[in-house]
Amino acid sequence: VDDLIDGEAQIFKVGPYEVYVVYADGQLRVYYGRCPHACCVLAPSDFDGRKIVCNMHQWEFDAFTGEGLNPRGARLFALEHEIRDGVLYVKVPDVPVAEFKEKWFKMYEGL
């Protein structure tokens, strides 16, 4: 956690999953590191301090809630996490990535 910089985002690999960590205004948020639109990997540079904008198709998300700003109805997949002894622990889905993507991203067809 000491390596996180307030106002920035970082992406990490946890097993086969990309994990997108946002740290701003003293708040920590952790999301699956892919945009729900076309499954593009979110980049740390996609975060401007308040919102996350996917660099592929410019879908926008509130960084603190994960809710879609453009388009509405979309959302980032929040991951459970906790900090113990200064270390960030993240729980990723317990299914293979391909299965998770099929279930999670299918809900956005037609948006």
C-alpha positions as CSV (number, residue, x, y, z in Angstrom):
1,V,0.0,0.0,0.0
2,D,2.9,2.4,0.7
3,D,3.8,2.2,-3.0
4,L,0.4,3.6,-4.1
5,I,0.4,7.3,-5.0
6,D,-2.7,9.4,-4.1
7,G,-4.3,10.5,-7.3
8,E,-3.1,7.7,-9.4
9,A,-4.1,4.2,-10.6
10,Q,-2.1,1.1,-11.1
11,I,-2.7,-2.3,-12.7
12,F,-1.4,-5.5,-11.3
13,K,-1.7,-9.2,-12.2
14,V,-3.3,-11.5,-9.6
15,G,-3.1,-14.9,-11.1
16,P,-4.6,-14.6,-14.6
17,Y,-6.6,-11.5,-13.7
18,E,-5.8,-7.9,-14.2
19,V,-6.5,-5.8,-11.1
20,Y,-7.1,-2.1,-11.5
21,V,-6.3,-0.2,-8.3
22,V,-7.4,3.5,-7.9
23,Y,-6.1,5.5,-4.9
24,A,-7.5,9.1,-4.6
25,D,-8.5,11.4,-1.9
26,G,-7.3,8.7,0.6
27,Q,-9.8,6.2,-0.8
28,L,-8.8,2.9,-2.3
29,R,-11.0,1.2,-5.0
30,V,-10.2,-2.1,-6.7
31,Y,-11.8,-3.3,-10.0
32,Y,-11.3,-6.0,-12.5
33,G,-8.9,-4.3,-14.9
34,R,-10.9,-4.6,-18.1
35,C,-13.6,-2.3,-19.5
36,P,-17.0,-4.1,-19.7
37,H,-17.5,-2.9,-23.3
38,A,-14.9,-4.7,-25.3
39,C,-12.9,-6.3,-22.6
40,C,-10.0,-3.9,-23.2
41,V,-7.4,-3.7,-20.5
42,L,-7.7,-0.4,-18.5
43,A,-4.4,1.5,-18.3
44,P,-3.2,3.6,-15.3
45,S,-3.3,6.6,-17.6
46,D,-7.1,6.1,-18.1
47,F,-7.6,7.7,-14.6
48,D,-7.8,11.5,-14.2
49,G,-8.4,11.6,-10.5
50,R,-12.2,11.4,-10.6
51,K,-13.1,9.2,-13.5
52,I,-11.8,6.3,-15.5
53,V,-12.0,6.6,-19.3
54,C,-11.2,3.5,-21.3
55,N,-8.7,4.5,-24.0
56,M,-10.2,2.1,-26.6
57,H,-13.8,3.5,-27.0
58,Q,-13.9,6.3,-24.3
59,W,-16.5,4.6,-22.0
60,E,-16.4,6.6,-18.7
61,F,-16.8,5.3,-15.2
62,D,-16.9,7.0,-11.8
63,A,-13.6,6.0,-10.1
64,F,-15.2,5.8,-6.6
65,T,-18.3,3.8,-7.4
66,G,-17.4,2.0,-10.7
67,E,-20.8,3.2,-12.1
68,G,-20.9,4.0,-15.8
69,L,-21.1,7.7,-16.6
70,N,-21.1,7.2,-20.4
71,P,-23.0,5.0,-21.1
72,R,-25.2,4.8,-18.0
73,G,-26.0,1.2,-17.0
74,A,-22.5,-0.1,-17.4
75,R,-20.2,-0.6,-14.4
76,L,-16.8,-1.8,-13.5
77,F,-16.6,-5.1,-11.7
78,A,-15.5,-4.3,-8.1
79,L,-13.2,-6.7,-6.4
80,E,-13.3,-7.5,-2.7
81,H,-10.1,-6.4,-1.0
82,E,-8.6,-5.7,2.4
83,I,-5.4,-4.2,3.8
84,R,-3.5,-6.1,6.4
85,D,-0.2,-5.0,7.8
86,G,0.2,-2.5,4.9
87,V,-0.4,-5.1,2.2
88,L,-3.3,-5.0,-0.2
89,Y,-5.0,-8.4,-0.6
90,V,-7.5,-8.8,-3.5
91,K,-10.0,-11.6,-4.0
92,V,-10.3,-12.4,-7.7
93,P,-13.1,-14.7,-9.0
94,D,-12.6,-18.4,-8.4
95,V,-13.5,-19.3,-12.0
96,P,-11.2,-19.4,-15.1
97,V,-10.8,-16.0,-16.7
98,A,-12.5,-17.2,-19.9
99,E,-15.6,-18.3,-18.0
100,F,-15.7,-15.0,-16.0
101,K,-15.4,-12.9,-19.1
102,E,-18.2,-14.8,-20.8
103,K,-20.6,-14.3,-17.9
104,W,-19.6,-10.7,-17.0
105,F,-19.3,-9.2,-20.4
106,K,-22.3,-10.9,-22.0
107,M,-24.5,-8.6,-19.9
108,Y,-23.3,-5.6,-21.9
109,E,-24.4,-6.8,-25.3
110,G,-26.5,-4.2,-26.9
111,L,-25.3,-1.2,-24.8
